[in-house]
């Protein structure tokens, strides 16, 4: 980027994307930062909704019916131009999303801390939107390897950088409300599909012709729209000057032994037992939830089958094609409802954790989750849709709440200086869970079906396995303790790290006239910009779920 006229104290030029460029000045309102984070997370959160493209893409050559090839393998599918792709071939993009998200967050988390959230957000926008454009080229030329490379690999890197870019920033802006702040941003990732999936359907319908399923055109439009929003978010980021704190707020000395006011260096965090215990806590919570997300639609259809359309007693395998289409639409509403609770849980549980503590919040997740997973087969057995759906709505709220609470949990244990980078490394737990959860659910289901278990009972054993995962998570959480003094940096080390900030020489700590304003005019505009798409997504989701109980 071209240098500006601003300079470092030592005389060096400050680039438009540099960390020093975005240090807040007096009069800045901290409530402008959460919508900037939401603008990025709502865009990259479409990763959860990419399955909306699988069925259209599976007919991208045949258009009305798939052009199948009996000898097609995964390797040949990467390069074929005459055979339509299978959904299983396309589904690897979903796996690549979360493997690359966790990996890139771990690899570049340290760089993000040095470069600042604006530069990370900018790179994230280029990778995520650029990856979608490469995927569009893959659809246009019918080259699956290009889709894997574009959306899966390049886009996955953008996911990782975009996901962690606001974490440490928001925690520093809201030391008085750590859980709420990260919950506000990270709930956007859960809500991205709620907005993106219906938008994608509208665009594909608009672009569909006799010779095209409309996917590549949809990719191009969505990449352009997302790029604008993500750039708005990246350039909306600001960071507080060193020593800043909210006016009238003081750090809660000895309020809880689980909250430190000191800092652990990035190079030491992964050497502690606490890091790996929290890694296990996140991995096990996510493994249980992500497996359910991936199978929500077929699970509801196979368990309740004919009762979803007023024909109780009719098994899934006995339904006619038009009946299968009807219950599939209802199941889509169920998936949307789970998405809504995934979003709400990120804000609710993260905010609650500010009151009851992060460790206690995870105790709630695990204890309540074990009970609900164990009771789910019973609810299915008595064919109670209300109980079954209600149980999984609560489960998915805790799945989302786990993501939103974990950054504040890390800040409590390791301090805020490197929390973004530490969080990035911890997200390898998500990458691991993204493999474990779907594999456990999918392969146990296949084994149960092969063994002749009725379709409405094939998930029973899976639920007990998932409850067992949560039990292991409960044990890991119980062993999390405050760190020993030897792991913390000295005050001199912290001061040296902050020395590059122009405000580090400001002397005393305080608000410096920064962070005031509440929901003033600028904040209202910023929140409206992200709020309208979110409300549109909620409205579409509620309409889709009416058929479930109506």
N, C-alpha and C positions, 0 to 999 in steps of 0.2 A: 504493500500500500504506500501511497505517497506520504511523505512526512508532512507534519503540520508545523506551525510556528511555535508550538509548545515545546518545552525542553525539560529534561531531567534537571535536578539541582546541579549535576555535574556538567551540564551543557549539551548532553545528547538529545537528539530529536525524538519526539514521541509520535509513534504511528497511530493511525486512526483506530486500529484494533488493539493497541497495547493496553495493558492493565492500568498503567498510570493515567491514561486518558479518561478512564471511567471512575476515578475517585470522586465521590459525591461532594458537592459544594453546598454551603449554607443555603437553606431554602428547599432542598430536595426532599421529596416525600417518599418515605420507604415503602408506602403502599403501592407505588408504581412498579416495584420489582416483581411481586408475585404474578401479575398478569403478563409480564415479559416472559417469565418462566412458563406460564401456561400456554402462551402463543407457540412455543417450541414443542412442549410436550403434547399438545393436542394434535400437532402434525405428525410427529414420529410415532404417536400412539396408534396410528393406522396400521402398524405392524400387526396388532391383534386382529384386525379386520381383513387381512389380505386374503383370507379364505373365500371372500366374496368373488374373487376372480377365478377360482379353481375350475368351477363347472363351465363357465364361458370359454376359458382357455383350453379345456379338454375337448372343445369342438371348434377350435380356431381354424381348422382346415375344412372339416365337414360342414361347419356352420349349423345345420339343423340336427345332424347326428355325427357322432365321433367317427373319424376315419381311423379305425383301429388296425393294428398290425399284430398278428399273433406271435411273431418272433421278436417283438420289441423288448429290449432289456434296458436297465437304467443307463448303461453306458451308451447304447445306440440312441436312446431318447435324447441325449445331450446334443446330438448332431443331426438327427433326422429332419428332413424337410417335407416328407410325404406322409408321415404318420402323426396323428394327434397325440398329445401328451396325456398320460394318465394322471389322475389326481395325486397318486402317491409320488410321482416324479416331481410334480409342482410343490408338494408339501415340504420338500427338503428346503425350500426357500424359508419357510416358517422356522425350521430348525436352525438354519444359518443365521437368521435374524438374532436369535437369542444367544447362540454360541458366540457370534461376533460382538454382540452387545456387551456381554460379560468380559470377553477377551480384550476388546478395545478400551473399555473402561479401566481395566486393570493395567494395560500397557501404557496408556496415555493419561492416566489420572494424575500422575506427578507433574506432567507437562501442563495440564490444565491449571493446577494450582499456581504455577509460575506465570502462565500466559494470561490467565484471567478468563472470566465467563464470556466476555464479548467475542474474543478470538475463537474460543471453543464453540460457541454458538454459531459463529460464521462458518467454521469448518464443518460443523454438523449439518448445516443447511446445504452446503455444497455437496457433501457426501450423500445425504439422504435424497435430496431432490435430483442430484446428478445420477445417483444409482437408479432411481425410478426411470429417468430418461434412457439410460442404457438398457434397462429392462424393456422399455417401449420398443427400442430398436431390436431387441431379441424377439419380441412378439411379431414385429413387422417382418423380420427375416426368418421367423420360425426357428430360432436357435436357442434352445433351452440353456445352454452353457452361458450365453450372454445374460439371460435372466438371473441365473444363479450368481454370476459375477456382479451384475448391476444391483439388483434389489437385495440379494442375499449378502454379498461380501461388502461392496462399497456402501450400500445402504445400511448394513449392520454396523459398520464402523461409525456411520453418522448417528445411529441409534445410541451407541455407547456414549459418544461425546455429548450428544444432546441431552441424554438422560441425566448425566451427572453434572452438567454445566451449572445448574442453579443451586445445587445442594449446599455447598459450603457458603455460597453468597447469601442465601436466605437464612441460614442458621446464624450468620454474623449480623444480619439486619434485624433478626427477631430472636435475640438471646433470651428474651422474656417469654417467648412462645415458640420454642423450637419445633415441637411436634406439629402445631397448627401450620406453621410456615411451610415446612417440607410437605405436609399433607396437601396444602393448597396447590402446590406445583405438581406433585407426583400423581395427584388424582387426575390431572390432565392426560397422563399417559394411559390410564385406564379408560378415559373418555374419548380417546382419539378414534377408536373404531365405531363408537356410537354416532359420531359425526361423519367419519370417512366412509363407512360402509353404505349408508343410504345415499350419500353423495355419489359414490362410485356407481351404484345401481342406476341413479338418475342419468348420469353421464353415459353409461354403457347403453342404456335404452335410447338416448338421444343419438348416439353415434352408430348404433347397430344398423347394418344394411344387409343386402342379400349376399354380399361378398366379404363382410367383416363382422366380427362379434363386438367390435367397438372398444376393445381393451386398450390397444396401444394409444388410441386418441385420448382415452380416459387418463392413462398414465401421464401423458404430456400435459393435459390441463391441470391435473392434480399436482404435478410437480411444480408447475408455475404458481399455482395458488399457495401451495405450501412454502415455496421459496419466499414469497412476499411476506407471509405471516412470520416465518422463522427469522427473516432479516429484521422485521420489526421487533421481535423479541430480543435478538442478539444486541441490537443497538439501543434497546431499552434498559439493558443491564447497567447497574451502577454498584460499586462496592463502597463500604464505609471506610473512612480514614482510620488509621491506627489509633486506638484509644477511644473510639466512638462507643457510646452506649445510649440507649433510649433515655430521653429526659425524665428524671425522677426515678430511674430504675437503678438498683444496685444488685450486684451478683448475690444470689442467695447463699451466703456463707453457711456451710454445714447444714443446709436444708436437707440434704440427702447424701449419704456416703457413696451413693451410686452416681453422683454428678460431680465431675472434677472441674476445677477452674484452671487447671494446668494443661500442658500439651505434650503429646507423644510424637516423635519424629516419624515420618513415613517409613524410614529405613528400619525402624524398630517395631512398628505395629504388628507386622505379621509374625514376629518372633514371640509374641505373647500368647499364652493359653487362651486368654479372653477373645482374641481375634478369631481363633478357630472354633471356639464354642459358639460365638455369634454367627460365624459362617455356617455351622451346622444348624443352628436355629433357623436361619433364613432358608437354607437349602431344603430342610425337611418341611417347613411350612409351605414353601412354594411348590415342592414336588407333589404334595397332596392336592393343592388347589389347581395347578396347571393341568394335571391329568384330567380333572373334572371339566375344565374349560374346553379342552380339546374334544371331549366326548359328550358334551352337554346335550346337543341335539339328538344324536342317536340313542342316548341313554333314556331320555324322556319318551321317545317314540317306542322303543322296545319294551319298556316297563309298562306303560299305560296303554299303548296301542289303540284299540277301538274305543276305549273309554274317553279318549280325547275328542272324539266326534260323536259322542252320545251312543256308542255301541259297546257297552261294557261286556267283557267276556270274549270278544273277538281278538284273537292273538295277532301279533305283528305279522307272522308268516301267512296269515289267512286274509290279510287286507288286499283289496284290489288297487290297481295303479292310481286311480283317481283318489281313493281314500289315503294312500300313502302320500300323495301330493298335499292333501289337506292337513294331515298331521305333521308333515314337514314344515308347513307354514306356521303351525302352532308352536312347534319346537323352536323355530327361529325366534318367536316372541319370547320363549323361555331363555334362550341364549342372550337376547337383548336385555331381559330383566336382570340376569346375572351380571351383565356388564354394568348396569345402572348401580347395583349394589357394590360391585367392585370399585366403582368411582366413589360412591358415598362413603364406603368403608375407609377409603384412604384419608378422607378428611375427618370423619367421625372418630375413628380409633386413634389417629395421630393427635388430634386435639385432646382426646380423653387421656392420652399418655402424659400430657403436660400436668394433669391433675393427679394421676395414680402412679406415674412412673413407667418407664419403658419396660423394665423387667416384669412388673405386674401385668402390664398389657399383654405381653407375650404369654404369660401364665393363663390369661383369659383365653387367648387364641387356642392354646393347646388343650386345656381342660374342656372348654366348650366344644372345640372341634372333635375331640375324641368321642364325646357323648353323641354329637350329631351324626358323625360317620357311622358309629355303632348302631344308631337307631334308624338310619336311612333304609336298610333292608326291611325293617318292620313297617315303616311308612309305605314302602313299595308293596309289601305283602298285603296290607289292608286296602291298597289302592286309593290312598288319600292324597290327592293332588295338592291340596292346600298344605298339608304337613310336609310332604316331600319337597315341594318348591320352596316353602318357607325355610326348611333346613338348609337347602343349598344356597339360598340367598344370603343367609347369615354366614355360611362357610365362605362364600365369595367376598363378603364384606371384610372378613378377617384375612383373606388372601391379599386383598388390596391394602388393608390396614397394615399388614406386615411390611410391605414395600415402603409405605409412607413413614412408618415408625422407625425403621432401621437406621436412617441417617442420624436422627436425634439420639438413638441408642448409642451409636458410635461416638457422637459428639460428647455424650455424657461420660463415656469410658475413656476416650482418647483425646478429648479436647477438640477445639475448632480449627487449629492452625492447618492441619492436613486432612481434615475430615472428608473433603471431596475426593482426594486421592485414595484414602483408606477405603471409602465407600466404593470407589472404582474397583479396587482389588477384591472387595467382598462380593461384588457382583459376579465373580466367577462361580459363586454358589448358585446364582440364577441360571448361568449357562449349564451347570451340572444338572440342576433341577429340570431344565427344559428338555433334557434327555431322559432322566430317570422317570419323571411323572408320566409322560405319554407312553413310554415303553411299558411301565408297570400296568397301566390301565389297558392299553391296546392288546398286549400279549396275553394277559390273564383272560381278557374277554375272548380272544381267539381260542385259547385253550379250553375255556368253558364251553364255547359253542361246539368245538370239535368233540368234546366229551359228551355231547348230547344234552347239556343243561338247557332248560327252556329259556327263551330270550328274556323273559321278564325276571329271571333270576341270575343272569350271567354276571351282574355287577355286585352281587352280595359279597362274595369272597374279596373282591377288590376293595370294597368299603372297609372291611376289617383290616386289610393290609395298610390302607391309608391311615386308619386310626392308629395302627402300630407305628407308622412313621411319626405321627404327632406325639406319641408317647416318648419316642426317642428324643424329639425336639424339646419336650417338657423337661426331660432329664438334663439335656445340655444347657437349657436356660437356667436351671436351678444351680448349676455350677459357676455361672458368671459372677465374678466378684470384682471389687475395685482393684486397680493396678497397684503394684508396689511402687514406692518412690523411685526406685532405680530406673524405671522406664521413662520418667518425665524429663523434659528438657529444662535446663536452667533458665532463669529470667534473662541472662545475658545471651543465650542462644536464640531465644524468642525475639529479643530486641534486634539481634543481628539479622535475622530473617526479614524483619519488618523495615530494615533501614532503607531499602530502596524506595519505600513509599514517601512521597513528598510530605505527607502529613505526619510522618513518624516523628518529626521534630516539633510537633505542635505542643508538646509538653504534657500538661495534665489531661486526664481523660474527661469525657463529658459528651454532651449531645452536639456541641459546636453549631447549634442552630440547624442541624440536619435531622431528618426523620419525622418532622412534624407535618401536620396537615390533615391526617385522616383521609376520608373520602372527599377530597376537594374536587374541583372541576376536572383537572388533568387525570386524577385517579378514576373518576367516574367514566371518562372517555375510554381510558385504557381497559377498565373492567367491562365496559359495554362491548368493546371490540372482541373480547374473548367470550363474554357471557352470551351474546346472541347465538353464535354457533352451538354453544353448549345447550342452550334452551331448545334450539331446533332439534338437536340430537335426542334430548330427553322426550320431547313431544313425539318424535317418530318412534322411539322405543316404547312409550306408553301405548300408542296406537297399536303397535304390533303385539303387545302382550294382552290386549283386551280379549282376544279370541281364546286365550288359555283358560280363562274362567268364565267367559261369556257364553 
